[in-house]
Amino acid sequence: MANDHPLLMLPGPSQPSEEVLKAAASILPHYGREWKKVHEETVKLAKMVFKTSGEVILFPTPGFLAIETGLINLVTREEKILMCVNGYFGETALKAARTHKRNIVLLEKDYGEAITPEDVEKALKENEDVRAAFVVYNETSTAVMNPLRELCKVFKEHDLLVMVDAISIFGGAEINMDEWGIDLCVGYASKALGGMPGICPMGISKRLWKILDERTAEPDAWYLDFRTWKKSIEEMSAWGHPHPSSMPTHTVIALHKALKRVIDEGLENVYKRHSVFSAAFRNAVKAMNLQLVAPEEYASPTITAIRLPEGIPKKLIDGMLDNFNIMISGGLGKLAGKIVRVGHMGFTARRDHISRTITALGYTLKELGFNVSVDAALKAFYDSI
Ligand SMILES: Cc1ncc(COP(=O)(O)O)c(C=O)c1O
């Protein structure tokens, strides 16, 4: 294996830019004048990506803890929540909601299928007293992007509180919290945004912020309760400590750089870049006669999942790392051992990184006995961009 760092064409973490890597190699206390400025600016930029006039908290945790936290803040144990599940990440959120004894109505689709507005209508017709809904925007385990904007229309008609796991798409496709009526949206730093791992920006609507004020239910936790965070923002912002305890400041500094980068490029341009390069990558995969997990209509702009015969995914992943120094990833949950997943997000949603990946994918498959044409795959890619 080569000594230099592999190129990360993963569903996360994604390959950060040099600028982000440099920004992360810094130390700053989690309070005081300078931190206050960095924190305020980062929150402001994150609000622009979420398109919210509500609050943003920078939650210093991995994704699942942010999801678990969101779920216990969205509804109390008495209020019913519609959990929309169509893959491993939805399943895991469901486990968290069950662990916290939330009152669940389950809407489940198979891996590779999308949650549709019709599915939601039907579930809500059968359960009129539902108070909230949860959905994964981009199901990272299958590369299915659920039609969030359309789902939100139905949620809005039923006046539901809405929580979205946008972890693997935040910074890679449009999110409009205010317009679509999203009350809680969990983003992530080191996937489509290209920052460093360990921080989840969470957008919170004005409506949910107000509900928290009025809520009388006992908290399920101290640090994880948004009321604790709200109190810190209200009482400690003045001295630059708008969070309950210490923060991984270097990760936030890197997040600041990553957010600034997408805002400077222009959100529309960033989303278009993801959409164009993901479609071009899928065309290359199809030119190799491989089968995709997600139907084209719901294909993710940040990840592609490819079905392969049993035993091949591990060999392909190892071969691409050993011979081309490129990391791709395998399947999860029901698709473990059956697929590979390639991330093309943030800094890697670009011509050079994707064409290198197509070449490596094609030649490694050839070595594994597949009859693929790398030239045809590259042509399909270049013809599509
Ligand atoms: C959609 C989605 N939700 C949740 C998570 C969990 O994030 P973490 O592994 O940081 O806990 C991931 C991670 O890939 C994800 O893609």
Ligand as a Chemical Component Dictionary entry (heavy atoms), coordinates in Angstrom:
data_LIG
# 
_chem_comp.id                   LIG 
_chem_comp.type                 NON-POLYMER 
_chem_comp.pdbx_formal_charge   0 
_chem_comp.three_letter_code    LIG 
# 
loop_
_chem_comp_atom.comp_id 
_chem_comp_atom.atom_id 
_chem_comp_atom.alt_atom_id 
_chem_comp_atom.type_symbol 
_chem_comp_atom.charge 
_chem_comp_atom.model_Cartn_x 
_chem_comp_atom.model_Cartn_y 
_chem_comp_atom.model_Cartn_z 
_chem_comp_atom.pdbx_ordinal 
LIG C1 C1 C 0 -27.860 9.475  7.328  1  
LIG C2 C2 C 0 -26.951 9.208  8.489  2  
LIG N1 N1 N 0 -27.434 9.275  9.731  3  
LIG C3 C3 C 0 -26.669 9.025  10.811 4  
LIG C4 C4 C 0 -25.329 8.708  10.682 5  
LIG C5 C5 C 0 -24.502 8.400  11.889 6  
LIG O1 O1 O 0 -23.394 9.237  12.004 7  
LIG P1 P1 P 0 -22.195 8.824  12.967 8  
LIG O2 O2 O 0 -21.553 7.613  12.398 9  
LIG O3 O3 O 0 -21.307 10.033 12.969 10 
LIG O4 O4 O 0 -22.777 8.539  14.312 11 
LIG C6 C6 C 0 -24.780 8.613  9.394  12 
LIG C7 C7 C 0 -23.381 8.230  9.185  13 
LIG O5 O5 O 0 -22.947 7.886  8.116  14 
LIG C8 C8 C 0 -25.607 8.878  8.272  15 
LIG O6 O6 O 0 -25.118 8.809  7.027  16 
# 
loop_
_chem_comp_bond.comp_id 
_chem_comp_bond.atom_id_1 
_chem_comp_bond.atom_id_2 
_chem_comp_bond.value_order 
_chem_comp_bond.pdbx_ordinal 
LIG C1 C2 SING 1  
LIG C2 N1 SING 2  
LIG C2 C8 DOUB 3  
LIG N1 C3 DOUB 4  
LIG C3 C4 SING 5  
LIG C4 C5 SING 6  
LIG C4 C6 DOUB 7  
LIG C5 O1 SING 8  
LIG O1 P1 SING 9  
LIG P1 O2 DOUB 10 
LIG P1 O3 SING 11 
LIG P1 O4 SING 12 
LIG C6 C7 SING 13 
LIG C6 C8 SING 14 
LIG C7 O5 DOUB 15 
LIG C8 O6 SING 16 
# 
